[in-house]
Amino acid sequence: MSVELKPRYKQTEVGVIPEDWDLDFIDNIAHITTGSKNTQDREADGQYPFFVRSQTVERINSYSFDGEAVLTAGDGVGTGKVFHYINGKFDAHQRVYRMSGFSERINGYYFYLYFSNHFYNRIMQMTAKSSVDSVRREMIAKMPIPLPPTKAEQEAIAEALSDADALIESLEQLITKKRHIKQGAMQELLTGKKRLPEFSGEWEVKRLGDVLKVRHGKSQHDIVLADGKYPILASGGEIGRTNDYLYDKPSVLIGRKGTIDVPQFIDTPFWTIDTLFFTEISLDADTKFIFYKFNTINWRSYNEASGVPSLSASRIENIDFNCPPLPEQTAIANILSDMDTEITALEAKLAKTRSLKQGMMHNLLTGRIRLL
């Protein structure tokens, strides 16, 4: 099949790029070597970054290199998936490749962006297996890199994508902070250690069975429809749709076998398969409060099987918990639910930003969009 090229673009072995861009092999534009350290050389509070075959950066009290470099795992589970960029003092594992000493023709961060987004596909094309165990030097050395004609254009691309990375990192940090705040709020509000100003008085110790009944899910008997009205739920979430429902009131669900430690909340009609419990919540309890309470329980400690983890309805119903009056339950649930809503909105923003960055990267690293 012939490819119709747009004016001022050309077909190359890395795809269509602008006519004024060049291609060159990595060993012509960077020095390729490996580190010399072993994993046991790491120091918990070391002064310098220590790059191993993982996305996690360890610490060490020595450095073998001081300058700009791009690193990738030479073997292990991170092969073709672990990449680092640094400009400073660091050390590296003996099975970590270091690309440094970049020529005047290429911006180091531009190189990192292109290499980290295309190297995995290259090594997968060079092996007949479904995974690759290790990287040979020539896999890196003979990898072609498209080069915008000026360092200024490369730097503009690098800066645009670096700004996107900075936004993504700031959102990730904010989400982590909000999750920690919510976790602290759950520990205080759900145990009564911290009371809301409008409430006082002692909480009552109850069994979960006093406020709910645990029910078994059922094997799906109806034809599963792509456009069915109601979700079919398993321990991992929705697995299909159906036009029947098993229960039509707000409920908290928990795995009966297998995944027994991931509670779910649903407030619309649903069907559950037989490896999932659902609960009928009494009018004396706020379902969302019970859901948050379920999230504080160490369900693994109630496992009743030596093989596949399992829970029983009676074991769940016999768990004791501190239970505030219904109005206080609802007030606590509303606060935690608002926190969840904020976190969900931030996660959606993060997903959108990552998607936009992927689109930017594709367009900028192929020259479909020119910044200069």
C-alpha positions in Angstrom: 0.0 0.0 0.0 1.5 3.3 -1.0 1.6 6.2 1.4 0.7 9.7 0.1 3.1 12.1 1.6 2.2 15.6 2.5 4.3 18.4 1.0 7.6 19.0 2.9 7.5 15.6 4.6 9.4 12.4 3.8 9.0 8.7 4.6 11.8 7.2 6.7 12.4 4.0 8.7 10.9 5.7 11.8 7.9 7.0 9.9 7.0 10.2 8.2 9.0 13.2 9.4 9.6 16.7 8.0 12.0 17.0 5.1 14.4 19.2 7.0 14.8 16.7 9.8 17.6 14.2 9.8 18.0 10.6 11.1 21.0 9.3 12.9 22.0 6.3 15.0 22.4 6.7 18.8 26.0 5.7 18.7 26.8 8.6 16.5 25.2 11.2 18.9 25.8 9.7 22.4 28.3 7.6 24.3 26.9 4.3 25.5 28.2 2.4 28.5 27.0 0.7 31.7 27.3 1.3 35.4 29.7 -0.6 37.6 27.8 -1.0 40.9 25.8 -3.8 42.4 22.4 -3.5 44.1 23.9 -4.2 47.6 26.0 -1.0 47.2 23.0 1.2 47.9 22.8 3.2 51.0 19.4 4.2 52.5 20.4 7.8 53.2 23.1 8.0 50.5 24.1 11.4 49.1 23.6 10.6 45.4 21.0 9.0 43.2 21.7 5.4 42.4 20.0 4.0 39.3 19.2 0.3 39.4 17.0 -1.9 37.1 13.8 -0.3 38.5 11.8 2.9 38.2 12.6 3.4 41.9 15.8 5.5 42.3 17.9 4.2 45.2 20.6 6.2 47.0 24.4 5.7 47.3 27.4 7.5 48.8 29.5 7.4 45.6 29.2 8.8 42.1 30.8 7.6 38.9 29.4 10.3 36.6 28.6 14.0 36.8 26.6 15.4 34.0 23.6 14.9 31.7 22.6 11.3 31.0 19.7 9.0 30.1 19.5 5.6 31.7 17.6 2.4 31.0 17.5 -1.1 32.5 19.6 -3.7 30.7 17.7 -6.7 32.0 15.0 -7.7 34.5 11.3 -6.9 34.6 12.0 -3.3 33.7 13.6 -4.1 30.4 12.5 -1.6 27.8 10.2 0.1 30.4 12.5 1.8 32.9 14.0 5.2 31.9 15.6 8.0 33.8 16.9 11.5 32.9 19.5 13.2 35.1 21.9 16.1 35.0 24.2 15.9 37.9 26.2 13.4 40.1 25.0 9.8 40.2 26.0 6.1 40.1 24.5 3.2 38.2 24.1 -0.6 38.4 26.3 -2.7 36.2 23.3 -3.8 34.2 22.0 -0.3 33.6 22.9 1.4 30.3 24.0 5.0 30.4 23.8 7.3 27.4 25.7 10.5 27.9 28.2 12.8 26.1 25.6 14.0 23.7 26.8 15.6 20.5 26.2 19.2 19.7 23.5 18.1 17.3 21.0 16.9 20.0 19.4 18.2 23.1 19.7 15.6 25.9 16.1 15.9 27.2 14.7 15.7 23.6 16.8 12.5 23.3 15.3 11.2 26.6 11.7 11.9 25.4 12.1 10.1 22.0 14.2 7.2 23.4 11.9 6.5 26.3 8.8 6.5 24.1 10.2 4.3 21.3 12.8 2.0 22.7 10.4 -0.7 23.9 8.8 -1.1 20.5 12.2 -1.3 18.9 13.4 -4.2 21.2 10.1 -6.0 20.8 10.5 -5.9 17.0 14.0 -7.4 17.4 12.9 -10.5 19.3 10.5 -13.3 18.3 9.4 -13.7 21.9 6.5 -11.9 23.7 8.9 -10.4 26.1 12.6 -9.5 26.1 15.0 -10.7 28.8 17.9 -8.3 28.2 19.2 -5.5 26.1 22.2 -5.9 23.9 24.3 -2.8 23.2 23.6 -2.8 19.5 19.8 -2.5 20.2 20.6 0.9 21.5 23.5 1.8 19.3 21.8 1.2 16.0 18.4 2.8 17.0 17.7 5.7 14.6 16.6 9.0 16.2 14.9 11.8 14.2 16.6 15.1 14.6 15.0 18.5 14.2 17.5 20.7 12.3 18.3 23.1 15.2 18.9 22.7 18.9 16.5 25.5 19.4 13.6 23.5 18.0 14.6 20.4 20.0 14.7 22.5 23.2 11.3 24.0 22.4 9.9 20.4 22.1 11.6 19.4 25.3 10.4 22.4 27.2 6.8 21.9 26.1 6.7 18.3 27.1 8.7 19.0 30.3 6.0 21.5 31.3 3.4 18.8 30.7 5.4 16.4 32.9 5.6 19.0 35.6 1.8 19.5 35.6 1.3 15.7 35.7 3.7 15.4 38.6 2.0 18.2 40.5 -1.4 16.6 40.1 0.0 13.2 41.2 1.4 14.8 44.3 -1.8 16.7 45.1 -3.8 13.4 44.7 -1.5 11.6 47.0 -1.8 14.4 49.6 -5.6 14.4 49.3 -5.7 10.6 49.8 -3.6 10.9 52.9 -5.9 13.6 54.3 -8.9 11.4 53.6 -7.2 8.4 55.2 -6.5 10.4 58.3 -10.1 11.7 58.3 -11.5 8.2 58.1 -9.3 7.0 61.0 -10.5 9.8 63.2 -14.2 10.2 62.1 -15.1 6.6 61.8 -13.7 5.7 65.2 -15.1 8.7 67.1 -11.6 10.0 68.0 -12.7 13.3 66.3 -16.3 14.4 66.6 -18.1 16.8 64.4 -19.1 20.0 66.3 -22.8 19.4 66.2 -22.7 15.9 67.8 -22.0 14.6 71.2 -22.8 11.6 73.3 -21.5 8.0 73.4 -21.4 5.7 70.4 -23.0 2.3 70.7 -21.0 -0.9 70.1 -22.9 -3.0 67.6 -22.5 -6.0 65.4 -22.6 -5.4 61.7 -25.4 -8.0 61.7 -27.5 -5.5 63.7 -27.6 -3.1 60.8 -27.2 -5.3 57.7 -27.9 -8.7 56.3 -25.3 -10.3 54.1 -26.7 -11.9 50.9 -25.2 -14.1 48.3 -24.8 -13.1 44.7 -26.2 -15.5 42.1 -24.9 -17.0 38.8 -26.0 -14.9 35.9 -29.0 -16.5 34.2 -30.0 -13.8 31.8 -28.3 -13.1 28.5 -25.6 -10.5 29.1 -26.3 -7.5 26.9 -23.9 -4.7 25.9 -26.7 -2.2 26.3 -28.4 -3.8 29.4 -30.0 -1.6 31.9 -28.2 -2.8 35.0 -24.5 -3.7 35.9 -23.4 -7.2 36.7 -20.8 -6.9 39.5 -17.9 -9.0 40.5 -15.1 -8.4 42.9 -13.2 -6.3 40.3 -16.2 -4.2 39.5 -18.6 -4.3 36.6 -18.2 -7.2 34.2 -21.3 -6.8 32.0 -24.9 -5.6 31.7 -28.3 -7.3 32.1 -31.9 -6.4 32.0 -32.5 -8.1 35.3 -31.5 -6.9 38.8 -30.9 -8.8 42.0 -31.3 -5.8 44.4 -32.4 -2.3 43.9 -31.4 -0.4 47.0 -28.1 1.2 48.0 -25.7 -1.6 49.1 -22.2 -2.4 50.2 -20.6 -5.3 48.4 -17.6 -7.5 49.4 -15.9 -10.5 47.9 -17.0 -13.9 49.1 -14.1 -15.7 47.4 -10.8 -14.5 46.0 -10.6 -10.8 46.3 -12.2 -10.3 49.8 -10.7 -6.9 50.7 -12.1 -4.5 48.2 -15.5 -3.2 49.3 -17.8 -1.6 46.7 -20.6 0.9 47.0 -23.6 1.0 44.6 -26.8 3.0 44.8 -28.5 1.8 41.6 -30.2 -1.6 40.8 -27.6 -4.3 40.2 -26.8 -8.0 39.8 -23.9 -9.7 41.5 -22.3 -13.0 40.7 -22.0 -15.7 43.3 -18.4 -14.9 44.4 -19.6 -11.5 45.7 -21.7 -10.7 48.7 -24.1 -7.8 48.8 -25.8 -6.3 51.8 -29.3 -5.3 52.8 -28.8 -2.2 55.0 -31.3 -1.4 57.7 -33.0 2.0 58.0 -30.9 2.6 61.1 -27.7 2.9 59.2 -26.3 5.1 56.4 -25.1 2.9 53.6 -22.3 5.2 52.6 -21.1 5.2 56.3 -21.1 1.4 56.3 -19.1 1.4 53.1 -16.4 3.6 54.6 -16.5 1.4 57.7 -15.9 -1.6 55.5 -12.8 0.1 54.1 -11.3 0.3 57.6 -11.7 -3.5 58.3 -8.7 -5.8 57.8 -10.7 -8.4 55.9 -7.7 -10.7 55.4 -7.8 -11.4 59.2 -11.3 -12.8 58.8 -10.2 -15.2 56.0 -11.7 -18.7 56.6 -9.7 -20.7 54.0 -6.1 -21.9 53.7 -6.3 -21.7 49.9 -8.4 -19.2 48.0 -9.3 -16.4 50.5 -12.9 -16.7 51.6 -15.4 -15.0 53.8 -18.7 -16.2 55.3 -21.8 -14.2 55.8 -21.9 -15.1 59.6 -18.3 -14.0 60.1 -19.1 -10.6 58.5 -22.3 -10.1 60.5 -20.5 -10.9 63.8 -17.9 -8.1 63.4 -18.3 -5.5 66.2 -18.0 -1.8 65.4 -18.6 1.6 67.0 -21.9 3.0 65.7 -23.0 6.6 66.0 -26.6 7.7 65.7 -27.9 7.8 62.1 -27.6 11.7 61.7 -23.9 11.5 62.7 -23.3 8.6 60.4 -24.8 10.6 57.5 -22.7 13.7 58.4 -19.5 11.7 58.5 -20.4 9.9 55.2 -21.1 13.2 53.5 -17.7 14.6 54.5 -15.8 11.6 53.3 -17.9 11.4 50.1 -17.0 15.1 49.3 -13.4 14.1 49.7 -13.9 11.2 47.3 -15.6 13.5 44.8 -12.6 15.9 44.9 -10.1 13.1 44.4 -12.1 11.6 41.5 -12.2 15.0 39.8 -8.4 15.4 40.2 -7.9 11.8 38.9 -10.0 12.7 35.8 -8.0 15.8 35.3 -4.8 13.8 35.6 -6.0 11.2 33.1 -6.9 14.0 30.7 -3.6 15.7 31.1 -1.7 12.4 30.5 -3.8 11.9 27.3 -3.1 15.4 26.1 0.6 14.9 26.8 0.6 11.7 24.7 -1.0 13.5 21.9 1.5 16.4 22.2 4.4 13.9 22.3 3.2 12.1 19.2 2.8 15.3 17.2 5.9 17.0 18.4 8.3 14.1 18.1 7.2 13.3 14.6 7.2 17.0 13.4 3.4 17.0 12.7 3.4 20.1 14.8 6.3 22.5 14.6 7.0 24.9 17.4 9.6 27.0 15.5 
